[in-house]
Amino acid sequence: MEHAIILFDGVCNFCNASVNFVIRRDQHDRFRFAPLQSAVGQALQEQYQLDPNTLSTFILINNGKAYTKSTAALKVARRLGFPVNLGYAFIILPPFLRDAVYGLVAKNRYKWFGKKETCMVPDERVRRKFIQ
């Protein structure tokens, strides 16, 4: 089975909390992770023709396709099981509405949740979920 890959801002506290949220609920071991700032993250962004300098979104790569912003978040939620998967219902909203909310959080994430000086270092238990 090929794992879906989540690329995230490795210095963002909110993004790191989101990754930990997914890890705790990934009962079927479907996801792997890499910071956007890592060599792997940069290479995947280039491979999928995404701007490697844009850190304001996380990216889901699944079945050879890259998803960004609210679409990526909802597609991840869909695979996390009940009750989180109920959030996928918001996919019916037009992307410009969903992405406006996503953009508001992304724009203010450092101000509201803080920032680390370096990317998170996963503990032994979850290190295998990170691509290097």
Backbone as ProteinMPNN parsed JSONL, in Angstrom:
{"seq_chain_A": "MEHAIILFDGVCNFCNASVNFVIRRDQHDRFRFAPLQSAVGQALQEQYQLDPNTLSTFILINNGKAYTKSTAALKVARRLGFPVNLGYAFIILPPFLRDAVYGLVAKNRYKWFGKKETCMVPDERVRRKFIQ", "coords_chain_A": {"N_chain_A": [[0.841, -1.187, 0.0], [0.586, 2.166, -0.882], [1.465, 5.065, 0.832], [-0.291, 8.073, 1.657], [1.028, 11.363, 1.502], [1.729, 13.989, 3.69], [2.666, 17.255, 3.556], [3.952, 19.809, 5.532], [4.223, 22.956, 7.338], [7.02, 23.024, 9.076], [7.894, 24.595, 11.249], [5.751, 25.786, 12.382], [3.596, 26.05, 15.083], [0.827, 25.468, 15.144], [0.573, 23.902, 12.842], [2.229, 21.736, 13.491], [0.783, 20.735, 15.677], [-1.48, 19.951, 14.295], [-0.445, 17.889, 12.691], [0.255, 16.069, 14.708], [-2.316, 15.542, 15.643], [-3.404, 14.185, 13.427], [-1.664, 11.964, 13.348], [-2.326, 10.665, 15.766], [-4.886, 9.788, 15.152], [-4.697, 8.234, 12.928], [-5.457, 5.402, 12.358], [-5.216, 3.364, 10.509], [-2.728, 3.588, 9.452], [-2.176, 5.305, 7.206], [-0.862, 7.626, 6.431], [2.113, 9.545, 5.72], [4.703, 11.873, 6.58], [6.3, 15.049, 5.995], [8.265, 17.921, 6.557], [7.639, 21.031, 4.898], [9.91, 22.52, 4.56], [11.984, 20.719, 4.424], [14.427, 18.721, 2.596], [13.149, 16.62, 1.23], [10.513, 17.578, 1.267], [10.805, 19.933, -0.279], [11.644, 18.806, -2.726], [9.4, 17.245, -3.435], [7.486, 19.254, -3.732], [8.503, 20.588, -5.954], [8.392, 18.478, -7.798], [5.631, 18.183, -8.087], [5.01, 20.559, -9.188], [4.599, 22.827, -7.537], [4.944, 25.872, -5.718], [7.903, 26.011, -4.062], [8.551, 27.909, -2.183], [6.344, 28.711, -0.86], [4.913, 28.632, 2.181], [2.482, 28.681, 3.328], [0.517, 26.788, 3.238], [-0.582, 23.441, 3.786], [0.175, 20.367, 2.187], [-1.333, 17.68, 0.543], [-0.375, 14.691, -0.804], [-1.558, 12.277, -2.807], [-2.149, 9.253, -4.399], [-0.664, 10.046, -6.694], [-1.414, 12.698, -7.079], [-1.516, 16.132, -6.139], [-2.905, 17.974, -3.491], [-4.052, 21.024, -2.077], [-4.435, 23.467, 0.57], [-7.747, 23.982, 1.798], [-8.951, 21.807, 0.533], [-7.038, 19.776, 0.72], [-6.947, 19.503, 3.535], [-9.579, 18.646, 4.1], [-9.679, 16.239, 2.663], [-7.849, 14.748, 4.099], [-9.143, 14.665, 6.597], [-11.343, 13.127, 5.928], [-10.304, 10.554, 5.859], [-9.783, 9.867, 8.451], [-11.618, 8.681, 10.127], [-14.607, 8.313, 12.175], [-15.452, 10.784, 14.605], [-14.257, 12.69, 13.042], [-14.198, 12.451, 10.275], [-16.628, 13.434, 9.466], [-16.306, 16.086, 8.949], [-15.643, 16.228, 6.3], [-17.905, 16.808, 4.893], [-17.95, 19.508, 4.359], [-16.805, 19.789, 1.912], [-18.618, 20.265, -0.038], [-18.97, 22.97, -0.169], [-18.046, 25.806, -2.128], [-14.668, 25.976, -3.312], [-13.473, 28.57, -3.14], [-14.718, 29.772, -0.96], [-14.149, 27.977, 1.169], [-11.348, 28.073, 1.074], [-10.916, 30.73, 1.72], [-11.429, 30.877, 4.47], [-9.507, 29.034, 5.305], [-7.232, 30.433, 4.439], [-7.291, 32.679, 6.13], [-6.699, 31.563, 8.642], [-4.184, 30.458, 8.009], [-2.707, 32.754, 7.395], [-2.55, 34.004, 9.859], [-1.429, 32.174, 11.584], [1.125, 32.027, 12.888], [1.038, 34.26, 14.535], [-1.209, 33.701, 16.16], [-0.717, 31.103, 17.208], [1.989, 30.712, 17.5], [5.513, 29.995, 16.849], [8.204, 27.786, 16.096], [11.787, 27.667, 16.413], [13.112, 25.788, 14.924], [12.399, 22.949, 12.781], [10.04, 20.454, 13.865], [11.09, 17.642, 15.821], [10.453, 14.379, 15.53], [9.466, 11.911, 17.981], [10.743, 8.632, 18.896], [8.594, 6.84, 18.602], [6.967, 7.821, 16.536], [8.672, 8.392, 14.485], [9.061, 6.741, 12.226], [7.004, 7.448, 10.575], [7.752, 9.676, 9.256], [9.18, 10.994, 6.332], [12.409, 10.888, 4.951]], "CA_chain_A": [[0.0, 0.0, 0.0], [1.308, 3.424, -0.927], [0.944, 6.003, 1.816], [-0.472, 9.47, 1.295], [2.067, 12.181, 2.129], [1.326, 15.323, 4.119], [3.747, 18.225, 3.705], [3.466, 20.826, 6.454], [5.186, 23.949, 7.8], [7.658, 22.381, 10.215], [8.167, 25.484, 12.377], [4.464, 26.33, 12.824], [3.015, 25.292, 16.196], [-0.492, 24.965, 14.745], [0.796, 22.827, 11.864], [2.739, 20.587, 14.236], [-0.348, 20.184, 16.436], [-2.34, 19.285, 13.311], [0.214, 16.633, 12.34], [0.084, 15.174, 15.856], [-3.735, 15.169, 15.626], [-3.554, 13.164, 12.383], [-0.931, 10.766, 13.765], [-3.11, 9.976, 16.802], [-6.126, 9.242, 14.601], [-4.378, 7.461, 11.713], [-5.539, 4.013, 12.818], [-4.878, 2.429, 9.426], [-1.369, 3.91, 9.009], [-2.32, 5.751, 5.818], [-0.152, 8.866, 6.136], [3.499, 9.828, 6.017], [4.83, 13.309, 6.777], [7.581, 15.717, 5.778], [8.159, 19.387, 6.586], [7.808, 21.73, 3.624], [11.268, 23.059, 4.521], [12.966, 19.636, 4.28], [14.839, 18.394, 1.228], [12.073, 15.812, 0.657], [9.388, 18.481, 1.037], [11.141, 20.798, -1.412], [11.67, 17.987, -3.946], [8.019, 16.884, -3.79], [6.815, 20.458, -4.242], [8.978, 20.793, -7.322], [7.864, 17.383, -8.618], [4.208, 18.431, -8.355], [4.952, 21.918, -9.742], [4.102, 23.759, -6.537], [5.972, 26.834, -5.351], [8.557, 25.554, -2.836], [8.725, 29.033, -1.257], [5.068, 28.985, -0.21], [4.774, 27.834, 3.394], [1.19, 29.009, 3.933], [-0.442, 25.709, 3.058], [-0.019, 22.102, 3.815], [-0.083, 19.703, 0.92], [-1.585, 16.247, 0.588], [-0.059, 13.994, -2.047], [-2.248, 10.991, -2.732], [-2.368, 8.629, -5.704], [-0.034, 10.803, -7.767], [-2.007, 14.022, -7.233], [-1.284, 17.023, -5.003], [-4.027, 18.808, -3.06], [-3.592, 22.074, -1.173], [-5.374, 24.27, 1.36], [-8.896, 23.326, 2.431], [-9.204, 20.516, -0.103], [-6.118, 18.829, 1.349], [-7.388, 19.28, 4.921], [-10.814, 17.852, 4.101], [-9.374, 14.881, 2.204], [-7.219, 14.074, 5.235], [-10.203, 14.422, 7.591], [-12.185, 12.034, 5.428], [-9.655, 9.263, 6.087], [-9.435, 9.708, 9.863], [-12.64, 7.969, 10.881], [-15.653, 9.044, 12.886], [-16.326, 11.785, 14.005], [-13.476, 13.65, 12.256], [-14.537, 12.342, 8.853], [-17.837, 14.223, 9.18], [-15.858, 17.374, 8.42], [-15.55, 16.164, 4.839], [-19.137, 17.366, 4.323], [-17.684, 20.88, 3.913], [-16.294, 19.752, 0.537], [-19.674, 20.76, -0.928], [-18.824, 24.423, -0.306], [-17.09, 26.17, -3.189], [-13.3, 26.141, -2.805], [-13.103, 29.952, -2.804], [-15.205, 30.03, 0.403], [-13.351, 27.159, 2.086], [-9.973, 28.558, 1.078], [-10.883, 32.028, 2.397], [-11.284, 30.562, 5.895], [-8.187, 28.422, 5.431], [-6.251, 31.506, 4.276], [-7.308, 33.515, 7.332], [-5.935, 30.837, 9.664], [-2.798, 30.343, 7.54], [-2.08, 34.074, 7.477], [-2.38, 34.396, 11.261], [-1.056, 31.019, 12.408], [2.264, 32.33, 13.756], [0.587, 35.239, 15.532], [-2.161, 33.08, 17.083], [-0.262, 29.845, 17.804], [3.425, 30.734, 17.717], [6.426, 29.428, 15.864], [9.434, 27.213, 16.639], [12.995, 28.091, 15.701], [13.499, 24.719, 14.003], [11.344, 21.97, 12.519], [9.834, 19.482, 14.938], [11.83, 16.384, 15.762], [9.53, 13.364, 16.038], [10.035, 10.939, 18.909], [10.96, 7.299, 18.319], [7.321, 6.187, 18.314], [6.372, 8.282, 15.271], [9.723, 8.725, 13.504], [8.893, 5.947, 11.002], [5.97, 8.077, 9.757], [8.337, 10.829, 8.581], [10.03, 10.643, 5.197], [13.671, 11.64, 4.973]], "C_chain_A": [[0.882, 1.245, 0.0], [0.648, 4.397, 0.036], [0.728, 7.373, 1.183], [0.573, 10.268, 2.074], [1.492, 13.546, 2.464], [2.592, 16.154, 4.287], [3.197, 19.387, 4.526], [4.586, 21.783, 6.831], [5.783, 23.438, 9.109], [7.946, 23.271, 11.4], [6.883, 26.069, 12.982], [3.872, 25.453, 13.934], [1.659, 24.697, 15.837], [-0.352, 23.782, 13.781], [1.307, 21.566, 12.551], [1.64, 19.934, 15.064], [-1.289, 19.43, 15.501], [-1.757, 17.937, 12.901], [0.053, 15.628, 13.482], [-1.353, 14.685, 15.962], [-3.963, 14.033, 14.62], [-2.868, 11.863, 12.818], [-1.743, 9.977, 14.793], [-4.342, 9.28, 16.244], [-5.928, 8.385, 13.35], [-4.32, 5.97, 12.056], [-5.124, 2.998, 11.763], [-3.517, 2.734, 8.799], [-1.33, 4.344, 7.544], [-1.398, 6.902, 5.434], [1.324, 8.819, 6.507], [3.645, 11.348, 5.973], [6.226, 13.791, 6.43], [7.359, 17.216, 5.89], [8.351, 19.964, 5.184], [9.254, 22.187, 3.45], [12.333, 21.99, 4.288], [13.325, 19.419, 2.81], [13.749, 17.585, 0.526], [10.874, 16.696, 0.328], [9.609, 19.377, -0.166], [11.089, 20.016, -2.732], [10.253, 17.609, -4.385], [7.243, 18.09, -4.312], [7.237, 20.74, -5.677], [8.415, 19.723, -8.259], [6.409, 17.63, -9.006], [3.947, 19.869, -8.807], [4.24, 22.896, -8.816], [5.252, 24.672, -6.143], [6.626, 26.415, -4.032], [8.809, 26.666, -1.824], [7.439, 29.376, -0.513], [4.896, 28.055, 0.975], [3.399, 28.021, 4.032], [0.132, 27.937, 3.718], [0.225, 24.394, 3.404], [-0.527, 21.406, 2.57], [-0.322, 18.224, 1.187], [-1.247, 15.683, -0.781], [-0.634, 12.592, -1.909], [-2.522, 10.484, -4.143], [-1.851, 9.485, -6.857], [-0.601, 12.184, -8.002], [-1.772, 14.837, -5.966], [-2.524, 17.886, -4.758], [-3.49, 19.824, -2.058], [-4.773, 22.685, -0.424], [-6.529, 23.451, 1.907], [-9.194, 21.966, 1.81], [-8.304, 19.447, 0.507], [-6.583, 18.489, 2.761], [-8.631, 18.395, 4.971], [-10.565, 16.417, 3.643], [-8.652, 14.08, 3.295], [-8.29, 13.711, 6.263], [-11.067, 13.23, 7.192], [-11.625, 10.664, 5.767], [-9.331, 8.994, 7.557], [-10.504, 9.023, 10.694], [-13.574, 8.905, 11.64], [-15.118, 9.593, 14.206], [-15.598, 12.778, 13.094], [-13.885, 13.628, 10.789], [-15.82, 13.084, 8.487], [-17.488, 15.6, 8.618], [-15.769, 17.402, 6.908], [-16.8, 16.729, 4.17], [-18.93, 18.791, 3.804], [-17.123, 20.937, 2.49], [-17.348, 20.271, -0.447], [-19.625, 22.276, -1.097], [-17.831, 24.727, -1.422], [-15.693, 26.405, -2.599], [-12.949, 27.584, -2.43], [-13.596, 30.324, -1.409], [-14.361, 29.274, 1.424], [-11.939, 27.719, 2.212], [-9.846, 29.941, 1.71], [-10.699, 31.819, 3.903], [-9.906, 29.969, 6.151], [-7.106, 29.511, 5.391], [-6.168, 32.415, 5.491], [-6.485, 32.852, 8.445], [-4.458, 30.778, 9.268], [-2.047, 31.663, 7.7], [-1.729, 34.437, 8.919], [-1.82, 33.295, 12.158], [0.129, 31.287, 13.324], [1.848, 33.269, 14.877], [-0.298, 34.571, 16.59], [-1.576, 31.897, 17.848], [1.246, 29.785, 18.056], [4.2, 29.935, 16.676], [7.648, 28.887, 16.595], [10.622, 27.75, 15.84], [13.427, 27.063, 14.659], [12.312, 23.789, 13.801], [11.245, 20.982, 13.675], [10.682, 18.245, 14.726], [10.917, 15.322, 16.357], [10.228, 12.413, 17.009], [10.126, 9.574, 18.222], [9.669, 6.64, 17.851], [6.776, 6.575, 16.94], [7.407, 8.569, 14.18], [9.545, 7.976, 12.182], [7.837, 6.557, 10.069], [6.509, 9.276, 8.97], [9.297, 10.374, 7.505], [11.297, 11.504, 5.265], [14.405, 11.499, 3.67]], "O_chain_A": [[1.815, 1.354, 0.796], [-0.575, 4.538, 0.053], [1.469, 7.78, 0.288], [0.955, 9.884, 3.18], [0.849, 14.183, 1.63], [3.479, 15.801, 5.063], [2.108, 19.889, 4.25], [5.763, 21.463, 6.665], [5.106, 23.427, 10.138], [8.222, 22.755, 12.483], [6.939, 26.772, 13.991], [3.671, 24.254, 13.741], [1.372, 23.551, 16.184], [-1.07, 22.788, 13.894], [0.87, 20.46, 12.234], [1.572, 18.707, 15.145], [-1.832, 18.389, 15.87], [-2.487, 16.954, 12.777], [-0.252, 14.461, 13.24], [-1.587, 13.535, 16.332], [-4.63, 13.045, 14.928], [-3.437, 10.782, 12.668], [-1.837, 8.753, 14.7], [-4.795, 8.284, 16.807], [-6.894, 7.873, 12.785], [-3.25, 5.363, 12.04], [-4.722, 1.884, 12.1], [-3.188, 2.202, 7.738], [-0.552, 3.818, 6.748], [-1.17, 7.14, 4.248], [1.729, 8.157, 7.462], [2.804, 12.035, 5.394], [7.205, 13.054, 6.551], [6.368, 17.733, 5.373], [9.132, 19.442, 4.388], [9.764, 22.238, 2.331], [13.477, 22.325, 3.983], [12.621, 19.872, 1.908], [13.454, 17.831, -0.643], [10.288, 16.585, -0.749], [8.706, 19.562, -0.982], [10.557, 20.503, -3.729], [9.942, 17.65, -5.575], [6.433, 17.959, -5.23], [6.408, 21.093, -6.516], [8.009, 20.027, -9.381], [6.001, 17.321, -10.126], [2.807, 20.334, -8.807], [3.396, 23.683, -9.245], [6.414, 24.277, -6.228], [5.976, 26.458, -2.988], [9.243, 26.386, -0.707], [7.442, 30.237, 0.367], [4.751, 26.843, 0.811], [3.172, 27.57, 5.154], [-1.044, 28.172, 3.996], [1.446, 24.257, 3.322], [-1.529, 21.807, 1.978], [0.4, 17.597, 1.962], [-1.77, 16.141, -1.797], [-0.254, 11.826, -1.024], [-3.063, 11.209, -4.978], [-2.525, 9.631, -7.877], [-0.305, 12.798, -9.027], [-1.822, 14.305, -4.858], [-3.107, 18.446, -5.686], [-2.582, 19.522, -1.284], [-5.937, 22.446, -0.747], [-6.325, 22.351, 2.421], [-9.649, 21.061, 2.509], [-8.756, 18.335, 0.78], [-6.611, 17.318, 3.142], [-8.715, 17.491, 5.801], [-11.169, 15.483, 4.171], [-8.831, 12.866, 3.395], [-8.335, 12.578, 6.743], [-11.465, 12.428, 8.037], [-12.384, 9.712, 5.945], [-8.675, 8.001, 7.873], [-10.292, 8.807, 11.887], [-13.352, 10.113, 11.725], [-14.369, 8.884, 14.877], [-16.235, 13.61, 12.449], [-13.914, 14.67, 10.135], [-16.068, 13.336, 7.307], [-18.283, 16.204, 7.897], [-15.814, 18.47, 6.297], [-16.756, 17.091, 2.994], [-19.652, 19.235, 2.911], [-16.982, 22.022, 1.926], [-17.012, 20.672, -1.562], [-20.176, 22.811, -2.059], [-16.878, 23.975, -1.629], [-15.561, 26.968, -1.512], [-12.191, 27.795, -1.484], [-12.949, 31.123, -0.732], [-13.911, 29.846, 2.417], [-11.399, 27.826, 3.313], [-8.769, 30.293, 2.192], [-9.901, 32.511, 4.535], [-9.22, 30.355, 7.097], [-6.184, 29.511, 6.207], [-5.082, 32.875, 5.845], [-5.677, 33.506, 9.104], [-3.582, 31.021, 10.097], [-0.881, 31.677, 8.096], [-0.723, 35.102, 9.166], [-1.745, 33.472, 13.374], [0.132, 30.805, 14.457], [2.253, 33.097, 16.027], [-0.152, 34.844, 17.781], [-1.902, 31.703, 19.019], [1.719, 28.891, 18.758], [3.641, 29.307, 15.777], [8.082, 29.459, 17.596], [10.459, 28.231, 14.718], [14.027, 27.411, 13.642], [11.34, 23.833, 14.556], [12.225, 20.708, 14.368], [10.958, 17.85, 13.593], [10.631, 15.352, 17.554], [11.422, 12.142, 16.879], [9.641, 9.396, 17.105], [9.65, 5.962, 16.824], [6.186, 5.741, 16.253], [7.043, 8.949, 13.067], [9.848, 8.524, 11.122], [7.789, 6.21, 8.889], [5.81, 9.827, 8.12], [10.123, 9.488, 7.723], [11.247, 12.689, 5.596], [15.487, 12.064, 3.506]]}, "name": "protein", "num_of_chains": 1, "seq": "MEHAIILFDGVCNFCNASVNFVIRRDQHDRFRFAPLQSAVGQALQEQYQLDPNTLSTFILINNGKAYTKSTAALKVARRLGFPVNLGYAFIILPPFLRDAVYGLVAKNRYKWFGKKETCMVPDERVRRKFIQ"}
